Amino acid sequence: MDESLHTTLLGIEMKTPVLTASGTFGFGEEFADFVDLSRLGGVMVKGTTLKPRRGNDGVRITETPQGMLNCIGLENPGVATFLNETLPRIAAYGMNVIVNISGSTVEEYGELARLLDVPGVAAIELNVSCPNVKEGGIVFGTDPEAASAVVRSAKANTGKPVILKLSPNVTDGVAMARAVEKAGADAISLINTLLGMQIDIERCQPVLGNVTGGLSGPCVKPVAVRMVWQVAQAVRIPIIGMGGIASAEDAVEFFLAGASAVAVGTANFTDPAITMEICDGLAAYLENHGLKSIDELIGKANPGFLKGGR
């Protein structure tokens, strides 16, 4: 394995800076026949809540041009089952486990963070796309104060690194990023899915059972790269870039924009071994351009970088 891909993020030793995005890779074990899980920088496992959730009714996934829409509804077995059954089982794969958590109140996020402050969990990722019930349905991820309160609650209840997953469905992503950095977030992952909709023109009805859903895939990559670049100029904490990555070339764009690591999502559905191809491609890119480590790429999106200007 190429040493040039070795990196450390949030104190976590990673063989490569390539992770998998939550909700697209199960708990990792489902891909063990296709992927060397220990080679991944980390697996952001399926979104976890305090209690089991059955998810949304009706159609949950539909394909779109260069992407997909989903409204799974956080179907998961709950944190107790994850801790008692899933985590001990997946520990055998030697991968960094990052648990994506979701709550309906600030207090729920704190409780989840406390429960997951255990050996075998490398970090937690806060999914703030759910409504704050106590505040009348405010979505944490679109309100800087609400998102900051979630971060503070999680940080107060865990010694693990806390990553805030930033939504693109905001007016000012930079303001959101600065707010959660100030609140104590250790890193930011972006972007989460864009809000989208598809209509069946024969039935004259929305395709998804939940009417709207999260848009992901290659179609969102330019938005994601732009947001990573903007946020990287504004914060000092690391960024995990995601959104439409389907090749090593895509990943390089995110590093150049300022990401310290990348996460692959929708592409896992079309090619379950794509993360290994991306790792190999990144190593080849570094070698071909005379670079010794991925760190030499981060934030170097300027005209003179590969022409002697670095």
HUMOWO-V350268 format. One record per helix or strand of 2 or more residues. SS is the DSSP state (alpha for helix, beta for strand). FROM is the first residue (numbers start at 1). TO is the last residue. If there is no record, write none. Layout:
<<SS & FROM & TO> <SS & FROM & TO>>
//
This chain:
<<alpha & 3 & 5> <beta & 7 & 9> <beta & 12 & 14> <beta & 18 & 20> <alpha & 29 & 31> <alpha & 37 & 39> <beta & 42 & 48> <beta & 61 & 64> <beta & 67 & 70> <alpha & 79 & 93> <beta & 97 & 101> <alpha & 106 & 115> <beta & 123 & 127> <beta & 131 & 132> <alpha & 133 & 135> <beta & 138 & 139> <alpha & 140 & 142> <alpha & 144 & 155> <beta & 161 & 165> <alpha & 173 & 183> <beta & 187 & 190> <beta & 194 & 197> <beta & 199 & 200> <beta & 205 & 206> <beta & 212 & 216> <alpha & 218 & 232> <beta & 238 & 242> <alpha & 248 & 257> <beta & 261 & 264> <alpha & 267 & 270> <alpha & 274 & 288> <alpha & 294 & 296> <alpha & 305 & 307>>
//
